[in-house]
Amino acid sequence: MKDQNWNSYRVDAPIKLSERSTSFDFGLSNDDLKDELKSIRRKLGKFQDTLYAHGKYGVLICLQGMDTAGKDSLIREVFKDFNVRGVEVHSFKVPTEKELKHDYLWRHYIALPERGKFSVFNRTHYENVLVTKVHPEYILGENIPGIDSVESINEEFWERRYRQINDFERHVAENGTLIFKFYLHLSKEEQRKRLLRRIHLKEKNWKFSPGDLKERKLWDNYQECYEEAINKTSNSNAPWYVIPADNKKAARCIVAHILFDALKKYKDIDEPELDDKIKANLDSFKKELEKE
């Protein structure tokens, strides 16, 4: 996979999701894809150790996609070789009562990665221009001044949100957070198969919710909202990548390769040098320990 152009998945100009493929496998078997992922995630794991020791950058990984797109399994498989101290996963669900007492970005600010660590957002601040745009009545629960009815949630409101999100990402990027945003692009037919699998397999039943079918009926609405959000918020400091997600194993490989390919370009991320005095006395420290 050395000749792959990983930037081809990056959104650098307006796109139409309907024109983007949802399936790609590099012509590799499932076993080959597993081996490929094992190889690249080891490299990512080593990079994470260096990032942790370096201690100046944090890495924020944002995952979005329709239900069953494979976000959970991607997190499990791609970050398997990370030191557990160096990566934190945050799953953002319906805002709590406390979270609703703050602006919608507050809970995301406090989950940002510390310097030297990775944070993975499983669903992200983009829910605030996706699910809430499909269901604008949810906005009323935020108690925003001047927003007293669904009718007052107009295009100006959404444009303001896109601006706020861009400002938020630019601010954290300028202060040392490297941002990667991945949209797992799933076909409607593949989602149907995966929902059926949740029903057919007893061990998967717990994942199924009738609400999944209600949201599925709004598929086209969600696709429009995703397309608009991606086009309005893919920037050089926080790019979106559209990942074909019908093949989970290939999607994991693509995400892992994109991350490593981009991160290895930061030549200033290196393990710190020991203090000269300590370095000069390493032999004496070694002898001291060997005498015990």
Secondary structure, 3 states (H helix, E strand, C coil): CCCCCHHHHECCCCCCHHHCCCCCCCCCCHHHHHHHHHHHHHHHHHHHHHHHHHCCCEEEEEEEECCCCCHHHHHHHHCCCCCHHHEEEEECCCCCCCHHHCCCCHHHHCCCCCCCCEEEEECCHHHHHCHHHHCHHHHHHHCCCCCCCHHHCCHHHHHHHHHHHHHHHHHHHHCCEEEEEEEEECCHHHHHHHHHHHHHCHHHHHHCCHHHHHHHCCHHHHHHHHHHHHHHHCECCECEEEEECCCHHHHHHHHHHHHHHHHCCCCCCCCCCCCHHHHHCHHHHHHHHHCC
